[in-house]
Every structure is written in C-alpha cells, then in structure tokens.
Amino acid sequence: MLKVLLNNRAWTKMRTLNQKINNIAVSATDEESDIAELIRHTKKTAISVLANVAEGTVVRKEFHHQIALGSLIELQSHLCILSDLAVLTVEELSGYTENITEICKEICVIVGTSDLDEFIKLRSIRESTHYTK
C-alpha cells in the first residue's frame, strides 16, 4: 500500500509540505494565544489534505480529492493570516503558495482535468445533474 502512495506525486509533495509546516514554531510568549491556536489548526489542516489525498488514491478518488482541494484552500488562507501576523515572512508564504499550487495541479492530473477551474466546473455539472435526476 505504501508503494501506491509513494507513486502518488500529489501525496509525496503534500508530505514534504506537511513536514515544512510542522516546523512552524510557536514562540514562548504566544504559547496560549490565538496565534498558537492558528498554527495548531494550520498543522491539522495540512494533515487533513495529506489524509484525503491518500484516501483518494484508493477509494472514491474524485470525492476525496475535492475535499483535499478545499482543505488546500483553507491551508493557504491560514498561511496568509500567519504571514499577516508576521509569524511567516513574505518569502516563506511565497514558498508555501508555490507548493500548494503544485499540489493542486497534481490533484487535477489525478482526476483527469487540466486545471483547478475545470475540475470545479466538472464537479458542479456532475452535482447539478445528480440533483436533477
């Protein structure tokens, strides 16, 4: 099973990004603050993306990858806020954004679309067709 995950480029890239995000440190003065809570939530969101990409490798591919994409957007939002709060530098945020963009592209390849907008559009069409039947 691990071989299947290791062959999944989205999963391996997300695993690397997850390791980087786990290195975001909470300063001693922020230990009980909202900043610390945001950092913890950011780390949990990164784990959620990794888990959904893994699950989508084996079962209900489109469903789990759609959840992973939503969580990637949430992750990007958390990272932007951490940058706004000066926990991350602009350069660090740029690096994370680049990683997230690459992972989004890899997920789109897995589900057979050329880009994120097309994936969202196809998903919306399928859902509206499903509900009208």
Long-range contacts (C-beta under 8 A, 24 or more apart in sequence): 1-58, 4-57, 4-58, 5-54, 5-57, 8-53, 8-54, 8-57, 8-110, 9-106, 9-109, 10-53, 10-65, 10-68, 10-103, 10-106, 10-107, 10-109, 10-110, 11-50, 11-53, 11-54, 11-57, 13-99, 13-102, 13-103, 13-106, 14-46, 14-49, 14-50, 14-53, 14-68, 14-103, 15-50, 16-99, 17-46, 17-96, 17-99, 17-100, 17-103, 18-46, 18-47, 18-49, 18-50, 20-95, 20-96, 20-99, 21-46, 21-75, 21-96, 22-46, 24-82, 24-87, 24-88, 35-82, 35-85, 35-87, 38-78, 38-81, 38-82, 38-85, 39-82, 39-87, 41-78, 42-75, 42-78, 42-79, 42-82, 45-71, 45-74, 45-75, 45-78, 46-75, 49-75, 49-103, 53-103, 53-107, 56-110, 61-110, 61-111, 62-111, 62-123, 65-107, 65-110, 65-111, 66-119, 66-123, 68-107, 69-104, 69-107, 69-116, 69-119, 72-100, 72-103, 72-104, 72-107, 75-100, 76-100
